[in-house]
Amino acid sequence: MEPEEGCRTPKRSGCEIRMTCPPAPRKKQMYLKQRDPPENGYFQPPDLEMVFAKGPRRETCV
């Protein structure tokens, strides 16, 4: 056995230094499936304006 002479670069085939970078990973394609509208139409609540209506303002006590 030879005594170690300091640090050396490995010479095995699995330890090779690459001179070029690997390509960047590709994004997966997004597939958007178009859906048909519902047979009975979309739900329309009868009091939709009431949901978004502002209530009376409350005054703070001093």
Residue frames relative to the residue before (quaternion, step in Angstrom):
aa qw qx qy qz dx dy dz
M 1.0000 0.0000 0.0000 0.0000 0.00 0.00 0.00
E 0.3459 -0.7270 0.5561 0.2066 3.51 -1.01 0.86
P 0.4676 -0.6462 0.5056 0.3289 3.60 -1.01 0.62
E 0.5454 -0.6229 0.4475 0.3382 3.57 -1.08 0.71
E 0.2346 -0.7869 0.5596 0.1121 3.55 -0.94 0.91
G 0.7534 -0.3085 0.1956 0.5467 3.62 0.97 0.68
C 0.7088 -0.4347 0.3372 0.4415 3.54 -1.28 -0.33
R 0.0095 -0.7834 0.6215 -0.0041 3.54 -1.08 0.80
T 0.5430 -0.5951 0.4798 0.3475 3.57 -1.24 0.49
P 0.4826 -0.6613 0.4764 0.3205 3.62 -0.88 0.86
K 0.3122 -0.7753 0.5281 0.1498 3.57 -1.07 0.78
R 0.4471 0.7037 -0.4576 0.3092 3.62 1.23 -0.05
S 0.6203 -0.5732 0.3863 0.3707 3.58 -1.20 0.49
G 0.6700 0.5046 -0.3077 0.4492 3.65 1.05 -0.57
C 0.6995 0.4592 -0.2576 0.4832 3.61 1.26 -0.23
E 0.2935 0.7804 -0.5072 0.2183 3.59 1.05 0.66
I 0.3846 -0.6926 0.5582 0.2466 3.57 -1.16 0.64
R 0.3099 -0.7558 0.5492 0.1765 3.58 -0.76 1.04
M 0.3342 -0.7488 0.5404 0.1885 3.54 -1.03 0.80
T 0.7392 0.2953 -0.2054 0.5694 3.62 1.22 -0.29
C 0.4857 -0.6587 0.4938 0.2938 3.56 -1.13 0.66
P 0.5039 -0.6206 0.4879 0.3505 3.60 -1.09 0.56
P 0.5972 -0.5719 0.3977 0.3977 3.62 -1.12 0.46
A 0.5808 -0.5811 0.4442 0.3572 3.55 -1.22 0.55
P 0.5418 -0.6130 0.4437 0.3658 3.61 -1.04 0.61
R 0.4037 -0.7163 0.5196 0.2322 3.55 -1.05 0.75
K 0.4794 -0.6445 0.5106 0.3068 3.54 -1.16 0.68
K 0.4733 -0.6407 0.5171 0.3132 3.53 -1.14 0.63
Q 0.4706 -0.6700 0.4897 0.2997 3.57 -0.99 0.76
M 0.3348 -0.7274 0.5670 0.1933 3.52 -1.07 0.82
Y 0.1347 -0.7819 0.6061 0.0558 3.54 -0.81 1.01
L 0.1050 -0.7898 0.6033 0.0333 3.55 -0.58 1.18
K 0.2379 -0.7805 0.5662 0.1164 3.52 -0.67 1.13
Q 0.3528 -0.7271 0.5520 0.2052 3.56 -0.77 1.05
R 0.1842 -0.7840 0.5852 0.0950 3.57 -0.84 0.97
D 0.4641 -0.6445 0.5293 0.2984 3.53 -1.16 0.63
P 0.5428 -0.6074 0.4451 0.3719 3.62 -1.06 0.59
P 0.6149 -0.5602 0.3874 0.3974 3.61 -1.11 0.52
E 0.6194 -0.5802 0.3923 0.3547 3.56 -1.16 0.69
N 0.7504 0.3845 -0.2055 0.4968 3.60 0.95 -0.88
G 0.5743 -0.5781 0.3840 0.4342 3.60 1.25 0.07
Y 0.6069 -0.5489 0.4256 0.3863 3.53 -1.30 0.11
F 0.5723 -0.5970 0.4407 0.3492 3.55 -1.18 0.62
Q 0.0306 -0.7808 0.6239 -0.0116 3.56 -0.88 0.97
P 0.2830 -0.7768 0.5329 0.1802 3.59 -0.28 1.20
P 0.5516 -0.6532 0.4038 0.3256 3.58 -0.97 0.79
D 0.7837 0.2800 -0.1473 0.5345 3.63 1.01 -0.72
L 0.0788 0.8426 -0.5287 0.0660 3.58 0.86 0.91
E 0.6296 0.5365 -0.3400 0.4475 3.59 1.02 -0.73
M 0.6316 0.5458 -0.3351 0.4369 3.60 1.06 -0.69
V 0.5967 0.5709 -0.3685 0.4270 3.59 1.09 -0.59
F 0.7789 0.3333 -0.1662 0.5046 3.56 0.96 -0.87
A 0.4564 0.6852 -0.4571 0.3364 3.61 1.22 0.06
K 0.4321 -0.6811 0.5248 0.2720 3.55 -1.09 0.71
G 0.4006 -0.7105 0.5300 0.2318 3.52 -1.02 0.86
P 0.6727 -0.4722 0.3506 0.4489 3.57 -1.24 0.13
R 0.4757 -0.6711 0.4883 0.2913 3.58 -1.06 0.77
R 0.2828 -0.7379 0.5880 0.1727 3.51 -1.05 0.76
E 0.3259 -0.7334 0.5597 0.2065 3.55 -0.96 0.83
T 0.4225 -0.7056 0.5102 0.2515 3.53 -1.05 0.77
C 0.4353 -0.6748 0.5282 0.2759 3.54 -1.10 0.63
V 0.2770 -0.7725 0.5520 0.1473 3.55 -0.95 0.86
